[in-house]
């Protein structure tokens, strides 16, 4: 369970909440990064694509990668969400993965996690699962609201691709904004995050 940050309250209160847990720190609001590095069992960072999607702001992804390079060797660092465009084309997102692969070294490779958006093809999901140790699933397009009937049907189709014939995922799967009991109990996630 990755607890989305920032968390309201004093630094002491935030530390108490995050101690011994996993934190999910967004690039646009990284105030909890120092706390996460000090007291969490592990932390991952989000590229804030959801915030950019909501505001229409255009990110400078090279700045994001530079930010991640500053702490990617920390012993509790789990992964960074690779830059993505939530309602972009598959080619838009493939180009961002290529860019990440070119520049995300420090001098070791930063542990990145690509995002498969539910409106994208199942073929793309299969390719990501074959090539990455962890893949994030993000709600988008007509499946932008987690928990609807159409969303559950699309997720079931996705896990048919993700899982082998015995029902086990072939790679680790992270659910973006999917840390809800009714969702977590239905699918074999490695991890999920939520700010709720």
C-alpha positions in Angstrom: 0.0 0.0 0.0 1.6 3.2 -1.2 0.2 6.2 0.7 -0.1 9.2 -1.5 1.4 12.4 -0.3 1.4 15.2 0.6 -0.4 14.5 3.9 -1.9 17.4 5.8 -0.7 18.3 9.3 2.6 19.1 10.9 5.9 17.4 9.9 5.7 15.4 13.2 2.2 14.2 12.3 3.2 13.3 8.8 6.2 11.4 10.1 3.9 9.4 12.5 1.6 8.5 9.6 4.3 7.4 7.2 6.7 5.7 9.7 7.2 2.1 8.6 4.8 2.4 5.6 5.3 3.0 1.8 4.9 6.5 0.4 4.1 7.7 -3.1 5.6 11.1 -3.6 4.5 13.3 -6.5 7.0 15.5 -8.4 4.7 18.5 -8.3 4.3 18.3 -4.5 7.5 16.6 -3.1 7.2 18.0 0.4 7.1 14.5 2.0 10.2 13.2 0.1 12.6 13.9 3.0 10.2 12.2 5.5 9.8 9.2 3.2 13.5 8.8 2.8 13.9 8.9 6.6 11.1 6.8 8.0 9.3 4.8 5.3 9.9 1.1 4.5 10.0 2.2 0.9 8.9 5.0 -1.4 8.1 5.5 -5.1 7.7 8.7 -7.0 5.0 9.8 -9.3 5.5 12.0 -12.4 2.4 14.1 -11.6 0.9 13.3 -15.1 -2.6 13.2 -13.5 -2.1 16.8 -12.2 -0.8 17.9 -15.6 -3.7 16.3 -17.3 -6.2 18.1 -15.0 -4.6 21.5 -15.4 -3.4 21.3 -19.0 0.1 22.3 -17.9 3.0 21.0 -20.1 5.8 19.3 -18.1 9.5 19.4 -18.8 10.2 15.7 -18.4 14.0 16.2 -18.4 13.5 18.2 -15.2 11.6 15.3 -13.7 14.3 12.8 -14.6 16.9 15.2 -13.1 14.9 15.3 -9.9 14.7 11.5 -9.7 18.4 11.2 -10.3 19.0 13.1 -7.1 17.7 10.2 -4.9 17.4 7.1 -7.1 20.2 5.4 -5.3 18.6 5.7 -1.9 18.2 2.2 -0.3 14.4 2.6 0.1 13.7 3.9 -3.4 11.3 1.5 -5.1 10.6 3.0 -8.6 9.7 6.1 -10.5 6.7 6.4 -12.8 8.0 6.9 -16.3 6.7 10.1 -18.0 3.4 9.5 -19.7 0.5 11.4 -21.3 -2.8 10.1 -19.8 -5.0 10.7 -22.9 -2.1 10.6 -25.3 -1.6 8.1 -28.1 0.3 4.9 -27.7 3.1 6.5 -29.8 3.2 9.5 -27.5 3.8 7.2 -24.6 6.2 4.9 -26.4 8.3 8.0 -27.3 8.4 9.0 -23.6 9.6 5.6 -22.7 12.4 5.8 -25.3 13.4 9.2 -24.0 13.5 7.7 -20.4 15.6 4.8 -21.6 18.1 7.3 -23.2 18.6 9.7 -20.2 17.5 7.9 -17.0 20.9 6.7 -15.8 22.8 7.9 -12.7 25.2 6.2 -13.8 23.1 3.1 -13.1 19.7 2.7 -14.7 16.9 4.4 -12.7 14.2 1.8 -11.7 11.4 3.0 -13.9 7.8 1.9 -14.2 5.9 2.5 -17.4 2.2 3.2 -17.4 -0.4 1.3 -19.5 -3.6 3.4 -19.8 -6.8 1.5 -19.8 -7.9 3.1 -23.1 -4.8 1.7 -24.9 -4.5 -1.6 -26.7 -4.1 -4.9 -24.9 -1.3 -5.6 -27.3 0.7 -2.7 -25.9 0.0 -4.0 -22.4 1.4 -7.4 -23.4 4.6 -5.8 -24.7 5.1 -3.8 -21.6 4.6 -6.8 -19.4 7.2 -8.7 -21.4 9.9 -6.0 -21.1 9.4 -4.4 -17.7 9.8 -5.7 -14.1 6.8 -3.5 -13.0 4.0 -1.9 -15.0 1.5 0.6 -13.7 -2.1 0.6 -14.7 -3.8 4.0 -15.1 -7.5 4.8 -15.6 -8.1 6.8 -18.7 -10.5 7.6 -21.6 -13.9 5.9 -21.1 -12.3 4.0 -18.2 -11.1 7.1 -16.3 -13.3 6.4 -13.2 -12.1 3.4 -11.2 -14.9 1.2 -9.9 -17.5 1.5 -12.7 -18.9 -1.6 -14.5 -17.0 -0.7 -17.7 -13.8 -0.1 -15.7 -14.0 -3.6 -14.0 -14.6 -5.3 -17.4 -11.6 -3.5 -18.9 -9.5 -4.5 -15.9 -10.6 -8.1 -16.2 -9.5 -8.0 -19.9 -6.1 -6.5 -18.8 -5.5 -9.2 -16.2 -6.2 -11.9 -18.8 -3.2 -10.5 -20.7 -1.1 -9.9 -17.6 -1.6 -13.3 -16.0 -0.3 -16.7 -17.1 -2.6 -19.8 -17.6 -2.4 -20.4 -13.8 -3.7 -16.9 -13.0 -0.4 -15.5 -11.8 0.9 -12.1 -13.1 3.9 -12.4 -15.4 5.3 -9.1 -14.0 4.6 -6.8 -11.0 1.5 -4.6 -11.4 1.0 -1.3 -9.7 -2.5 0.3 -9.6 -2.6 4.1 -9.9 -5.4 5.5 -7.7 -6.6 1.9 -7.1 -6.1 1.4 -3.4 -9.7 0.6 -2.6 -10.7 -2.6 -0.9 -13.2 -3.5 -3.6 -10.5 -3.1 -6.2 -7.5 -4.6 -4.4 -9.6 -7.7 -3.5 -10.4 -8.4 -7.2 -7.0 -8.3 -8.9 -3.5 -9.7 -8.1 -1.7 -6.4 -7.7 1.9 -6.1 -6.5 1.1 -2.6 -5.2 -1.4 0.2 -5.4 -1.6 3.8 -4.3 -4.2 6.3 -3.1 -4.4 9.7 -1.4 -7.6 8.7 0.3 
